[in-house]
Every structure is written in C-alpha cells, then in structure tokens.
Amino acid sequence: MTNKLKLMGLLLCFVASAMMVSCNKDTNEENGNGDNNTSIVGTWGCVKSYEHYWGMRWNDNYTEVVPYDTEYTDFWKGDVINIKDDGTYTSSDDVAFFDDHGGHWMKDGNTLIVDRITLEIELLNSTTLKLKYTETGAGQESEDLNTFITIEFTRQ
C-alpha cells in the first residue's frame, strides 16, 4: 500500500509540474516573448499604426513657438515590407522607418535597428510583428517634440 501511495504522489507531482511548464509557455506567448527563435525575416503587411507627437514647435508662419499636439492613426495601413535574411529590406512605400528605396536592418534581442534607427520589438511571433519607436525632446533649436510611434504588421 505504501508503494502505491508513493507512486501516486510521484505521478501527481509529475502531472502538476508538466501543467506549470505548459501554462508558463502560454503566458510567454501571450506577452510576445514566446519562441525566441521566431524569425523576423519575411513579408509583413501593416495592419495598424499610431503616431503621437507633442511638445513645442514653430507655428505655420514661423513667427513664434507654440504648443503642438497631434496624432495619426493607420497612416501606413496596407503598406508592405519585405525583410530579407541578408540584412536588407524592401518596402512598398515609406513605411515608418523602412525607406521605399530599401535599406539595412539588424536584430539584437528585442531591438530592431533599421538604417541606424532603433525600434523596440514589442511582439514577434509567427503571425505578428509589433514595433515601437520612442524619442523624447528631439527637434531643432526652437522645437522640442516628443514622439511615440507603434506599428503592427501581420505576416503575409
């Protein structure tokens, strides 16, 4: 009887640990951290984009610096980028930071560098790529703009 209890306890521990590992994997994939081996190489179509700029900049007549706050949504929706495994890309149009003449890219962990511009990879899995660009206090002498851009693609 004691051996049966030990065997049942061991089996129960095995099942419980297998369930924890399974749940952990699901949680990671929901957060976009799933399989770190997911390749960014491929053709991606823009499905959503959001840009928000605010700060101070010249007015339309260039006579005074005024508060500035604007946002754009789905500006690049429908445009396509093709990220190639040789470190280059092509684009159907100027899609965010992807020049329509093409250029170079490099991925380092959760960072994508496109022609010297650093983007955060918020989500990368087999179907979705979500990139974020943040710049605070950038601009010319009389401009001080804060920029947040998020772009979401689906694999084509």
Backbone as JSON, one array per atom type, in Angstrom:
{
  "sequence": "MTNKLKLMGLLLCFVASAMMVSCNKDTNEENGNGDNNTSIVGTWGCVKSYEHYWGMRWNDNYTEVVPYDTEYTDFWKGDVINIKDDGTYTSSDDVAFFDDHGGHWMKDGNTLIVDRITLEIELLNSTTLKLKYTETGAGQESEDLNTFITIEFTRQ",
  "N": [[0.82, -1.19, 0.0], [1.95, 1.24, 0.75], [3.85, 1.64, -1.26], [2.16, 2.05, -3.43], [0.98, 4.49, -2.72], [3.24, 6.15, -2.74], [3.91, 5.96, -5.43], [1.6, 7.08, -6.61], [1.78, 9.69, -5.54], [4.18, 10.54, -6.71], [3.45, 10.45, -9.4], [1.43, 12.37, -9.4], [2.93, 14.67, -8.75], [4.51, 14.82, -11.06], [2.57, 15.29, -13.08], [1.54, 17.77, -12.18], [3.84, 19.42, -12.4], [4.27, 19.3, -15.15], [2.0, 20.62, -16.05], [2.48, 23.2, -15.06], [4.72, 24.01, -16.55], [3.58, 24.0, -19.08], [1.58, 26.02, -18.8], [3.22, 28.25, -18.29], [4.52, 28.55, -20.76], [2.36, 29.28, -22.42], [1.65, 31.76, -21.28], [3.98, 33.27, -21.8], [3.89, 33.37, -24.62], [1.57, 34.86, -25.03], [2.43, 37.32, -24.14], [4.16, 37.96, -26.08], [6.67, 37.0, -25.88], [7.17, 34.45, -26.56], [8.52, 32.03, -28.56], [11.82, 32.49, -28.88], [13.18, 31.98, -31.14], [11.72, 32.73, -33.3], [11.62, 33.94, -36.53], [12.26, 37.12, -37.92], [12.48, 37.55, -40.52], [10.88, 37.87, -43.61], [7.78, 38.64, -45.36], [5.85, 41.36, -44.46], [2.77, 42.87, -43.71], [1.37, 46.02, -43.02], [-1.0, 46.52, -40.52], [-1.93, 48.13, -38.51], [-1.25, 51.39, -37.24], [0.1, 53.93, -35.17], [0.76, 57.2, -34.35], [2.09, 59.67, -32.24], [2.76, 62.94, -31.54], [4.06, 65.5, -29.53], [4.7, 68.63, -27.91], [6.74, 71.52, -28.3], [6.74, 73.69, -31.08], [7.49, 75.57, -34.13], [4.97, 77.89, -35.3], [2.68, 77.89, -38.16], [3.43, 80.13, -39.65], [6.01, 80.53, -38.94], [6.63, 82.38, -36.92], [6.42, 82.28, -34.19], [7.02, 80.13, -31.36], [4.94, 77.51, -30.53], [2.6, 75.52, -28.57], [2.31, 72.06, -29.43], [0.46, 69.34, -30.51], [-0.38, 66.4, -31.84], [-1.81, 63.58, -33.54], [-1.71, 60.59, -35.48], [-3.44, 57.95, -37.06], [-3.29, 54.67, -38.39], [-1.72, 55.37, -40.59], [0.12, 54.06, -42.26], [-1.24, 51.82, -43.03], [-1.84, 48.88, -44.85], [0.48, 49.05, -46.34], [3.55, 47.35, -47.27], [6.38, 45.53, -46.09], [9.43, 43.86, -46.86], [11.47, 41.85, -45.25], [14.64, 40.72, -45.53], [16.82, 37.83, -45.35], [19.48, 38.48, -45.71], [20.11, 40.77, -44.39], [19.03, 43.02, -45.5], [16.26, 45.07, -46.64], [13.15, 45.64, -48.38], [10.57, 47.93, -49.34], [7.12, 48.73, -49.86], [6.43, 51.33, -49.89], [7.25, 54.42, -48.19], [7.31, 53.12, -45.32], [6.87, 53.88, -42.19], [9.82, 53.62, -40.66], [11.05, 52.32, -42.64], [12.54, 52.76, -45.55], [11.38, 53.51, -48.85], [13.16, 52.92, -50.83], [14.58, 50.86, -49.93], [16.92, 49.27, -47.64], [19.01, 48.64, -44.76], [18.95, 46.28, -42.06], [19.11, 45.11, -38.62], [18.84, 42.74, -36.05], [18.77, 42.59, -32.55], [18.26, 40.87, -29.87], [15.42, 42.1, -28.32], [15.41, 44.3, -29.92], [15.26, 46.13, -32.9], [17.17, 47.38, -35.43], [16.92, 49.7, -37.86], [18.33, 51.01, -40.56], [20.01, 52.6, -38.86], [18.17, 53.5, -36.99], [16.66, 52.89, -33.93], [14.36, 50.5, -32.9], [11.9, 49.18, -30.71], [11.05, 45.82, -30.28], [8.0, 44.91, -29.6], [6.33, 42.75, -29.89], [6.76, 39.65, -31.37], [5.9, 37.01, -33.2], [4.86, 34.01, -34.93], [2.94, 35.12, -36.59], [2.61, 37.87, -36.09], [4.11, 41.1, -35.9], [5.12, 43.66, -33.89], [6.16, 46.9, -33.55], [7.85, 49.52, -31.78], [8.63, 52.94, -31.48], [10.34, 55.38, -29.71], [11.0, 58.69, -28.86], [12.22, 61.3, -27.02], [12.02, 64.74, -26.53], [13.23, 65.61, -28.93], [14.35, 67.51, -31.74], [14.7, 70.63, -33.57], [16.49, 73.73, -32.82], [14.37, 75.47, -31.99], [12.35, 73.72, -31.6], [10.89, 71.23, -29.65], [10.09, 68.24, -29.54], [8.21, 65.38, -28.58], [8.02, 61.99, -29.34], [6.06, 59.19, -30.15], [5.65, 56.16, -31.66], [3.85, 53.45, -32.86], [3.73, 50.45, -34.62], [2.0, 47.87, -36.22], [2.31, 44.74, -37.74], [1.25, 42.04, -39.92], [2.19, 38.75, -40.83], [2.64, 38.03, -44.22]],
  "CA": [[0.0, 0.0, 0.0], [2.84, 2.39, 0.83], [4.45, 1.83, -2.58], [1.14, 2.62, -4.3], [0.85, 5.89, -2.35], [4.43, 6.84, -3.24], [3.79, 6.02, -6.89], [0.55, 8.06, -6.9], [2.33, 11.0, -5.21], [5.16, 10.85, -7.74], [2.7, 10.7, -10.62], [0.75, 13.65, -9.2], [3.97, 15.72, -8.87], [4.89, 14.88, -12.47], [1.47, 15.94, -13.81], [1.49, 19.17, -11.76], [4.97, 20.15, -12.97], [4.03, 19.4, -16.59], [1.0, 21.66, -16.25], [3.11, 24.5, -14.81], [5.55, 24.33, -17.7], [2.66, 24.3, -20.16], [0.98, 27.33, -18.54], [4.26, 29.25, -18.43], [4.74, 28.77, -22.18], [1.22, 30.03, -22.92], [1.76, 33.14, -20.79], [5.05, 33.93, -22.54], [3.48, 33.64, -25.98], [0.61, 35.94, -24.99], [3.19, 38.55, -23.94], [5.04, 38.17, -27.22], [8.0, 36.51, -25.57], [7.14, 33.02, -26.87], [9.67, 31.36, -29.11], [12.84, 33.46, -29.25], [13.72, 31.61, -32.44], [10.85, 33.21, -34.37], [12.38, 34.77, -37.46], [11.65, 38.36, -38.39], [12.62, 37.52, -41.97], [9.65, 37.56, -44.33], [6.99, 39.75, -45.86], [4.94, 41.82, -43.42], [1.83, 43.91, -44.11], [0.96, 46.89, -41.91], [-2.43, 46.46, -40.22], [-2.26, 49.23, -37.6], [-0.14, 52.27, -36.86], [-0.29, 55.03, -34.3], [1.83, 58.17, -34.13], [1.71, 60.79, -31.38], [3.82, 63.94, -31.38], [3.66, 66.67, -28.75], [5.8, 69.46, -27.43], [6.72, 72.9, -28.79], [7.33, 73.87, -32.42], [7.11, 76.81, -34.81], [3.64, 77.93, -35.91], [2.73, 77.79, -39.62], [4.09, 81.32, -40.22], [7.36, 80.58, -38.39], [6.8, 83.63, -36.17], [6.53, 82.01, -32.75], [6.98, 78.74, -30.94], [3.63, 77.26, -29.94], [2.37, 74.13, -28.18], [1.99, 71.21, -30.56], [-0.02, 68.03, -30.1], [-1.13, 65.79, -32.94], [-1.66, 62.14, -33.67], [-2.17, 59.97, -36.72], [-3.67, 56.52, -36.92], [-3.34, 53.86, -39.61], [-1.07, 56.11, -41.66], [0.8, 53.13, -43.17], [-2.07, 50.61, -43.17], [-1.84, 48.33, -46.2], [1.83, 49.02, -46.91], [4.23, 46.06, -47.07], [7.84, 45.48, -46.04], [9.99, 42.53, -47.05], [12.73, 41.78, -44.5], [15.4, 39.61, -46.14], [17.8, 37.2, -44.45], [20.83, 39.0, -45.94], [20.27, 42.02, -43.66], [18.45, 44.13, -46.24], [14.8, 45.05, -46.74], [12.49, 46.48, -49.37], [9.3, 48.43, -48.83], [6.21, 49.16, -50.91], [6.32, 52.78, -49.76], [7.95, 54.79, -46.97], [6.55, 52.58, -44.2], [7.51, 54.27, -40.94], [11.27, 53.79, -40.74], [11.51, 51.48, -43.75], [12.6, 53.6, -46.73], [10.86, 52.83, -50.04], [14.28, 52.51, -51.68], [15.24, 49.74, -49.27], [17.97, 49.62, -46.7], [19.61, 47.57, -43.96], [18.38, 46.05, -40.73], [19.82, 44.2, -37.74], [18.05, 42.42, -34.86], [19.57, 42.25, -31.38], [17.3, 40.64, -28.79], [14.13, 42.74, -28.59], [15.7, 45.55, -30.6], [15.44, 46.08, -34.35], [17.82, 48.6, -35.91], [16.62, 49.89, -39.27], [19.07, 52.17, -41.05], [20.5, 53.33, -37.68], [17.08, 53.9, -36.1], [16.4, 51.78, -33.01], [12.96, 50.23, -32.62], [11.67, 48.11, -29.74], [10.14, 44.78, -30.74], [7.05, 44.65, -28.52], [5.74, 41.44, -30.12], [7.18, 38.93, -32.57], [5.59, 35.58, -33.22], [4.77, 33.51, -36.3], [1.97, 35.88, -37.38], [2.52, 39.3, -35.76], [5.29, 41.89, -35.56], [4.71, 44.96, -33.38], [7.35, 47.71, -33.3], [7.61, 50.79, -31.1], [9.7, 53.93, -31.53], [10.15, 56.44, -28.72], [12.04, 59.72, -28.83], [11.78, 62.38, -26.14], [12.75, 66.0, -26.59], [14.03, 65.76, -30.15], [13.92, 68.6, -32.61], [15.67, 71.67, -33.85], [16.65, 74.71, -31.74], [13.11, 76.03, -31.5], [11.37, 72.66, -31.48], [11.17, 70.21, -28.64], [8.98, 67.32, -29.75], [8.24, 64.03, -28.06], [7.46, 61.15, -30.39], [5.77, 57.79, -29.88], [5.07, 55.53, -32.85], [3.67, 52.0, -32.76], [3.31, 49.89, -35.89], [1.74, 46.43, -36.12], [2.29, 44.05, -39.02], [0.98, 40.61, -39.93], [2.99, 38.05, -41.84], [1.91, 37.81, -45.49]],
  "C": [[0.87, 1.26, 0.0], [3.47, 2.68, -0.53], [3.44, 2.45, -3.55], [0.95, 4.11, -4.0], [2.04, 6.71, -2.86], [4.35, 7.01, -4.75], [2.74, 7.04, -7.3], [1.05, 9.48, -6.63], [3.33, 11.45, -6.27], [4.47, 11.19, -9.05], [1.99, 12.06, -10.54], [1.74, 14.82, -9.33], [4.37, 15.91, -10.33], [3.83, 15.63, -13.29], [1.41, 17.43, -13.46], [2.63, 19.97, -12.37], [4.81, 20.29, -14.48], [3.01, 20.48, -16.89], [1.58, 23.05, -16.03], [3.96, 24.92, -16.0], [4.66, 24.71, -18.87], [2.03, 25.67, -19.98], [1.99, 28.44, -18.73], [4.5, 29.56, -19.9], [3.61, 29.59, -22.77], [1.31, 31.49, -22.52], [2.83, 33.89, -21.57], [4.61, 34.28, -23.95], [2.46, 34.77, -26.02], [1.32, 37.28, -24.85], [4.13, 38.83, -25.1], [6.43, 37.65, -26.99], [8.17, 35.05, -25.95], [8.46, 32.45, -27.33], [10.7, 32.4, -29.57], [13.47, 33.16, -30.59], [12.84, 32.06, -33.59], [11.63, 34.18, -35.24], [11.58, 36.01, -37.86], [11.7, 38.43, -39.91], [11.29, 37.13, -42.6], [8.97, 38.82, -44.81], [5.91, 40.08, -44.84], [4.07, 42.95, -43.96], [1.37, 44.7, -42.91], [-0.55, 46.83, -41.73], [-2.87, 47.58, -39.29], [-1.02, 50.1, -37.41], [-0.71, 53.43, -36.06], [0.92, 55.92, -34.08], [1.3, 59.27, -33.22], [2.93, 61.67, -31.19], [3.27, 65.05, -30.5], [4.89, 67.37, -28.24], [5.63, 70.88, -27.93], [7.35, 72.92, -30.18], [6.86, 75.18, -33.02], [5.68, 76.73, -35.31], [3.8, 77.91, -37.43], [3.44, 78.97, -40.29], [5.54, 81.45, -39.76], [7.63, 81.88, -37.64], [6.9, 83.41, -34.67], [6.47, 80.5, -32.49], [5.69, 78.52, -30.15], [3.52, 75.8, -29.49], [1.91, 73.31, -29.39], [1.59, 69.84, -30.04], [-0.85, 67.46, -31.23], [-0.9, 64.29, -32.95], [-2.24, 61.69, -35.0], [-2.42, 58.5, -36.43], [-3.75, 55.89, -38.3], [-2.75, 54.58, -40.83], [-0.44, 55.18, -42.7], [0.0, 51.86, -43.44], [-2.1, 50.17, -44.64], [-0.48, 48.28, -46.86], [2.56, 47.75, -46.48], [5.73, 46.26, -47.01], [8.27, 44.03, -46.24], [11.37, 42.52, -46.4], [13.46, 40.52, -44.97], [16.47, 39.09, -45.19], [19.23, 37.67, -44.68], [21.07, 40.35, -45.25], [19.76, 43.24, -44.4], [16.92, 44.01, -46.21], [14.37, 45.88, -47.93], [11.13, 46.86, -48.81], [8.44, 48.9, -49.98], [6.08, 50.68, -50.96], [7.2, 53.15, -48.57], [7.1, 54.35, -45.79], [7.31, 52.88, -42.93], [8.99, 54.49, -41.17], [11.88, 52.96, -41.85], [11.4, 52.29, -45.04], [12.11, 52.83, -47.96], [11.94, 52.42, -51.02], [15.0, 51.31, -51.09], [16.33, 50.22, -48.34], [18.45, 48.4, -45.95], [18.95, 47.48, -42.59], [19.28, 45.09, -39.96], [18.95, 43.99, -36.5], [19.0, 42.02, -33.75], [18.62, 42.1, -30.2], [15.94, 41.2, -29.15], [14.3, 44.11, -29.23], [15.89, 45.29, -32.08], [16.03, 47.42, -34.76], [17.61, 48.65, -37.41], [17.31, 51.17, -39.72], [19.43, 53.13, -39.92], [19.41, 53.86, -36.76], [16.7, 52.7, -35.25], [14.92, 51.7, -32.69], [12.88, 49.11, -31.6], [10.7, 47.11, -30.36], [9.24, 44.44, -29.56], [6.46, 43.26, -28.65], [6.3, 40.88, -31.42], [6.82, 37.47, -32.38], [5.39, 35.17, -34.67], [3.84, 34.34, -37.17], [2.03, 37.38, -37.2], [3.88, 39.89, -35.42], [4.79, 43.25, -35.12], [5.95, 45.73, -32.96], [6.96, 49.02, -32.64], [8.86, 51.66, -31.18], [9.37, 55.02, -30.52], [11.32, 57.4, -28.79], [11.49, 60.88, -28.02], [12.67, 63.59, -26.32], [13.61, 66.18, -27.81], [13.52, 66.95, -30.94], [15.04, 69.59, -32.83], [15.69, 72.66, -32.7], [15.33, 75.15, -31.14], [12.0, 74.98, -31.42], [11.81, 71.67, -30.4], [10.0, 69.24, -28.67], [9.26, 65.97, -29.11], [7.48, 63.16, -29.06], [7.25, 59.73, -29.88], [5.08, 57.21, -31.11], [5.01, 54.03, -32.6], [3.12, 51.51, -34.09], [3.12, 48.38, -35.74], [1.6, 45.85, -37.53], [1.78, 42.62, -38.84], [1.79, 39.99, -41.07], [2.11, 37.75, -43.06], [2.21, 36.44, -46.05]]
}
